[in-house]
Amino acid sequence: MRPVDRDAGSRRRLLQAGAGLLAALCTGCAAGAARRGDALLEPLFSIAGARLIARMDVAGGAAPGAIGPHVPLLFPVAVAAAFNDIYIADAGAARLYRYDRALDAMAVLPETRIGPATRLQAGADGSIYVLDPFVGEIRRYTRGGRPLPPLRPRLATSRYSDFALDAATGKIYAVDSAQLAIDEIQPLGQLAIEYQRIEEPGPIAADGRGLYLGSAACGCVGEWIRGRPGRRFGAGQLRQPLALALLGPQLFALDGVDRSVVLAHEAGVDALTPAALGLLQPESLAAAGGLLLVADGAGRRVTAFRPRRS
């Protein structure tokens, strides 16, 4: 028989008290982190649908008497914006919409291949670039819906999974998931060349200075300056990056593990859960005009946020 440890009960009580205190402290820390996260973004407006512009004029405006009934969004998967227009890829309706904020109405563009993996970028002239992941090419349309020459992959076996439009140069940087490379496409779109090799495909963003590539392997976003690695954002805490958006100096990412919207920096991340933002299941991000736009597929809406002022 083992001797009775008379101090065991007191030690257990001490450990239990310590565990309770630690849990309380951790809960307080989590609540504080949530409060800091909630303070990052302020919701401005949401688009759950709009009246449909049945006919457009040459400039892309609504023809007289051409605004029809309200049409809801079904499952928006991608968003981009330029000037007063917000482009929305709705995989539920297999439609590409151009929402006009001045009219509170949206027009249907002729793009028909809209699916869950569709990606969008808006040009400086108001045109829209649409990545078709099925064939890997990038199609383009004017604001009024007139087709422009598409941007085709460098190789027949290439498959573009994401792309970024560099507003400073007009160049396109496309992630070739089949060839594990990033292609550079000139503004005229007639020639794609290999810009740099990569270890894995991921979401991409550009800011005129360099490229930013999300990586599940490092759990971060890597900066690339003229093909050379630079800083890392997220510090191993960005588990599965799905989309990136640059809002001025701030780098936002969408984490595919829990669909949280993450502000990534060199020291780590500030994560905002979908519930904290009033969202259900974000699918992609975009930044334009000082706003962060989030396509919320299951929420059937696009929501615009702006950074809160400290």
C-alpha positions as CSV (number, residue, x, y, z in Angstrom):
1,M,0.0,0.0,0.0
2,R,1.3,3.4,-1.0
3,P,1.6,6.0,1.8
4,V,-1.1,8.7,1.9
5,D,0.2,12.1,0.6
6,R,-1.5,14.5,3.0
7,D,-0.4,17.5,0.8
8,A,-2.0,16.0,-2.4
9,G,-5.4,17.6,-1.7
10,S,-3.9,21.0,-1.1
11,R,-1.7,20.7,-4.2
12,R,-4.7,19.8,-6.3
13,R,-6.7,22.7,-5.0
14,L,-3.8,25.0,-5.8
15,L,-3.4,23.7,-9.3
16,Q,-7.2,24.0,-9.9
17,A,-7.2,27.5,-8.7
18,G,-4.2,28.3,-10.9
19,A,-5.9,26.8,-13.9
20,G,-9.0,28.8,-13.3
21,L,-7.0,32.0,-13.0
22,L,-5.1,31.1,-16.2
23,A,-8.4,30.4,-18.1
24,A,-9.8,33.7,-16.9
25,L,-6.7,35.6,-18.0
26,C,-6.8,33.8,-21.4
27,T,-10.5,34.6,-21.8
28,G,-9.7,38.2,-21.0
29,C,-6.9,38.2,-23.6
30,A,-9.1,36.7,-26.2
31,A,-11.8,39.2,-25.5
32,G,-9.3,42.0,-25.8
33,A,-8.0,40.6,-29.1
34,A,-11.5,40.4,-30.4
35,R,-12.1,44.0,-29.4
36,R,-8.9,45.1,-31.1
37,G,-10.0,43.1,-34.2
38,D,-13.5,44.6,-34.3
39,A,-11.9,48.0,-34.1
40,L,-10.0,47.4,-37.4
41,L,-12.9,47.7,-39.9
42,E,-16.1,49.7,-40.0
43,P,-18.9,48.4,-42.2
44,L,-20.3,51.0,-44.6
45,F,-22.8,49.3,-46.9
46,S,-23.9,46.0,-48.3
47,I,-25.2,44.9,-51.7
48,A,-27.6,42.0,-51.6
49,G,-29.0,42.7,-55.1
50,A,-30.4,45.7,-57.1
51,R,-32.7,46.6,-59.9
52,L,-31.5,45.3,-63.2
53,I,-30.4,47.5,-66.1
54,A,-32.0,45.9,-69.1
55,R,-30.2,48.0,-71.8
56,M,-27.0,50.0,-71.6
57,D,-25.9,52.9,-73.7
58,V,-22.5,53.1,-75.4
59,A,-20.8,54.4,-72.2
60,G,-22.3,51.7,-70.1
61,G,-25.0,53.8,-68.5
62,A,-28.7,52.9,-68.3
63,A,-30.7,53.6,-71.4
64,P,-33.9,55.6,-70.8
65,G,-36.6,53.4,-69.2
66,A,-34.3,50.4,-69.1
67,I,-34.2,49.8,-65.3
68,G,-36.3,46.8,-64.4
69,P,-37.2,44.8,-61.3
70,H,-34.9,43.9,-58.4
71,V,-32.6,40.9,-58.8
72,P,-31.0,39.3,-55.7
73,L,-27.4,38.0,-55.5
74,L,-27.3,34.3,-55.1
75,F,-23.7,33.4,-54.3
76,P,-21.1,36.1,-55.0
77,V,-17.6,34.7,-55.2
78,A,-15.5,37.6,-56.5
79,V,-15.6,41.4,-56.4
80,A,-13.6,44.3,-57.9
81,A,-14.2,48.0,-58.1
82,A,-13.3,51.1,-60.2
83,F,-14.7,54.6,-59.7
84,N,-18.4,54.3,-58.9
85,D,-18.7,50.7,-60.2
86,I,-18.5,47.5,-58.3
87,Y,-18.1,44.3,-60.4
88,I,-19.6,41.2,-58.8
89,A,-19.1,37.6,-60.0
90,D,-22.2,35.7,-58.9
91,A,-21.6,31.9,-59.2
92,G,-25.1,31.2,-58.1
93,A,-26.6,33.0,-61.1
94,A,-23.6,32.4,-63.4
95,R,-23.5,36.1,-64.1
96,L,-21.1,39.0,-64.0
97,Y,-22.8,42.1,-62.7
98,R,-21.6,45.8,-62.8
99,Y,-23.3,47.5,-59.9
100,D,-23.6,51.3,-60.4
101,R,-23.6,53.0,-57.0
102,A,-25.1,56.2,-58.4
103,L,-28.1,54.4,-59.9
104,D,-28.4,51.6,-57.2
105,A,-28.8,49.3,-60.2
106,M,-26.7,46.6,-61.9
107,A,-26.1,45.5,-65.5
108,V,-25.3,42.1,-66.7
109,L,-22.0,41.8,-68.7
110,P,-21.7,39.2,-71.5
111,E,-19.3,37.0,-69.5
112,T,-21.0,33.6,-69.0
113,R,-18.3,31.3,-67.5
114,I,-18.7,32.4,-63.9
115,G,-17.9,29.7,-61.3
116,P,-16.6,29.3,-57.7
117,A,-12.9,29.9,-58.8
118,T,-13.6,33.0,-60.9
119,R,-11.3,36.0,-60.0
120,L,-11.8,39.7,-60.9
121,Q,-9.6,42.8,-61.3
122,A,-10.7,46.2,-62.4
123,G,-8.6,48.4,-64.7
124,A,-7.8,52.0,-64.3
125,D,-10.1,52.9,-67.2
126,G,-13.1,51.1,-65.6
127,S,-12.7,47.9,-67.6
128,I,-13.0,44.5,-66.0
129,Y,-10.6,41.5,-66.2
130,V,-12.2,38.1,-65.6
131,L,-10.1,35.0,-64.9
132,D,-11.6,31.8,-66.3
133,P,-10.0,29.0,-64.4
134,F,-11.4,26.3,-66.7
135,V,-9.1,27.4,-69.6
136,G,-6.7,29.6,-67.7
137,E,-7.2,32.7,-69.8
138,I,-8.2,36.2,-68.7
139,R,-11.0,37.9,-70.5
140,R,-11.6,41.6,-70.6
141,Y,-14.6,43.9,-71.1
142,T,-15.2,47.6,-71.3
143,R,-17.6,49.2,-68.8
144,G,-20.4,48.9,-71.4
145,G,-19.7,45.2,-71.9
146,R,-17.8,45.3,-75.2
147,P,-15.3,42.4,-75.3
148,L,-11.6,43.2,-75.5
149,P,-8.8,40.9,-76.7
150,P,-8.3,38.2,-74.0
151,L,-5.0,37.5,-72.2
152,R,-4.0,34.0,-73.0
153,P,-1.5,31.8,-71.0
154,R,2.1,31.5,-72.0
155,L,1.8,27.7,-72.7
156,A,-1.0,25.5,-73.8
157,T,-0.6,23.5,-70.5
158,S,-0.6,26.6,-68.3
159,R,-3.5,27.1,-65.9
160,Y,-3.9,30.5,-64.2
161,S,-5.4,30.2,-60.7
162,D,-5.2,33.9,-59.6
163,F,-3.9,37.2,-61.0
164,A,-3.1,40.7,-59.9
165,L,-3.3,43.9,-61.9
166,D,-0.5,46.4,-61.1
167,A,-2.2,49.8,-61.3
168,A,1.1,51.6,-61.6
169,T,2.3,49.8,-64.8
170,G,-0.9,48.2,-66.1
171,K,0.9,44.8,-66.1
172,I,-0.8,41.6,-65.2
173,Y,0.9,39.0,-63.0
174,A,-0.8,35.6,-63.2
175,V,-0.1,32.6,-61.1
176,D,0.4,29.5,-63.3
177,S,-0.5,26.6,-61.0
178,A,0.4,24.0,-63.6
179,Q,3.9,25.4,-64.4
180,L,4.5,26.7,-60.8
181,A,5.4,30.2,-62.1
182,I,4.2,33.7,-62.2
183,D,3.7,35.1,-65.7
184,E,4.0,38.8,-66.5
185,I,1.6,40.1,-69.2
186,Q,2.2,43.5,-70.8
187,P,-0.7,46.0,-70.9
188,L,-1.4,45.3,-74.5
189,G,-1.8,41.7,-73.6
190,Q,-0.2,40.1,-76.6
191,L,2.8,38.5,-74.8
192,A,3.1,36.5,-71.6
193,I,6.6,35.7,-70.2
194,E,7.7,33.8,-67.2
195,Y,8.5,36.4,-64.5
196,Q,9.6,34.1,-61.6
197,R,9.4,30.5,-60.4
198,I,7.4,29.6,-57.3
199,E,7.2,26.6,-55.0
200,E,3.4,26.5,-54.7
201,P,0.5,28.4,-56.2
202,G,-1.4,30.9,-54.0
203,P,-3.3,34.2,-54.0
204,I,-1.4,37.2,-55.4
205,A,-1.5,41.0,-55.0
206,A,0.6,43.8,-56.4
207,D,1.3,47.4,-55.3
208,G,3.6,48.8,-58.0
209,R,6.6,48.1,-55.8
210,G,6.5,44.4,-55.6
211,L,4.4,41.3,-55.5
212,Y,2.8,39.5,-52.6
213,L,2.1,35.8,-52.7
214,G,0.2,33.8,-50.1
215,S,1.6,30.5,-49.0
216,A,0.1,27.7,-46.9
217,A,3.5,26.1,-46.5
218,C,4.9,29.1,-44.5
219,G,1.5,30.2,-43.2
220,C,2.3,33.7,-44.4
221,V,2.3,36.2,-47.3
222,G,5.7,36.6,-48.9
223,E,6.9,39.9,-50.5
224,W,8.8,39.7,-53.7
225,I,10.7,42.6,-55.1
226,R,11.9,42.1,-58.8
227,G,11.8,38.3,-58.2
228,R,13.7,38.4,-55.0
229,P,12.2,37.4,-51.6
230,G,11.6,40.2,-49.1
231,R,9.5,40.5,-46.0
232,R,7.1,38.0,-44.7
233,F,3.7,38.9,-43.3
234,G,1.7,36.7,-41.0
235,A,4.5,35.0,-39.1
236,G,3.2,31.5,-39.6
237,Q,-0.3,32.4,-38.4
238,L,-2.0,32.7,-41.8
239,R,-3.0,29.1,-42.1
240,Q,-4.6,28.8,-45.6
241,P,-4.5,32.1,-47.6
242,L,-7.3,32.2,-50.1
243,A,-7.3,35.9,-51.3
244,L,-5.2,39.0,-50.7
245,A,-6.1,42.7,-50.9
246,L,-3.8,45.7,-50.4
247,L,-5.5,48.7,-48.9
248,G,-2.8,51.4,-48.9
249,P,0.0,50.1,-46.6
250,Q,-2.3,47.5,-45.1
251,L,-2.3,43.9,-46.3
252,F,-5.5,41.9,-45.8
253,A,-5.9,38.2,-46.4
254,L,-8.7,35.7,-46.3
255,D,-7.9,32.6,-44.2
256,G,-9.5,29.5,-45.7
257,V,-9.5,27.5,-42.4
258,D,-12.2,29.6,-40.7
259,R,-12.8,32.3,-43.4
260,S,-11.6,35.0,-41.1
261,V,-10.4,38.3,-42.6
262,V,-6.9,38.9,-41.5
263,L,-4.7,42.0,-41.3
264,A,-1.2,40.5,-41.8
265,H,1.9,42.3,-40.7
266,E,5.5,41.3,-40.0
267,A,4.8,40.6,-36.3
268,G,1.8,38.4,-36.9
269,V,-1.9,38.8,-37.7
270,D,-5.1,40.5,-36.4
271,A,-7.9,38.2,-37.3
272,L,-11.6,39.1,-37.6
273,T,-14.0,36.2,-37.7
274,P,-16.9,36.3,-40.1
275,A,-19.4,36.7,-37.2
276,A,-17.5,39.7,-35.9
277,L,-17.9,41.3,-39.3
278,G,-21.5,40.3,-39.8
279,L,-20.6,37.8,-42.6
280,L,-21.3,34.1,-43.1
281,Q,-18.7,32.7,-45.5
282,P,-16.4,35.2,-47.3
283,E,-15.1,34.0,-50.6
284,S,-12.8,36.8,-51.7
285,L,-11.5,40.3,-51.0
286,A,-10.8,43.4,-53.0
287,A,-9.6,46.9,-52.2
288,A,-10.4,50.1,-54.0
289,G,-11.0,53.7,-53.2
290,G,-10.0,53.2,-49.5
291,L,-12.6,50.5,-49.1
292,L,-12.2,46.8,-48.4
293,L,-14.8,44.8,-50.3
294,V,-15.8,41.3,-49.2
295,A,-17.8,38.8,-51.4
296,D,-19.9,36.8,-48.9
297,G,-21.1,33.8,-50.8
298,A,-23.3,32.1,-48.2
299,G,-24.4,35.6,-47.0
300,R,-25.5,36.4,-50.6
301,R,-24.1,39.9,-50.5
302,V,-21.0,42.1,-51.0
303,T,-20.1,44.2,-48.0
304,A,-17.8,47.3,-48.0
305,F,-15.6,48.2,-45.0
306,R,-13.2,51.0,-44.3
307,P,-10.4,51.0,-41.7
308,R,-11.5,52.6,-38.4
309,R,-9.6,55.6,-37.4
310,S,-7.6,55.2,-34.3
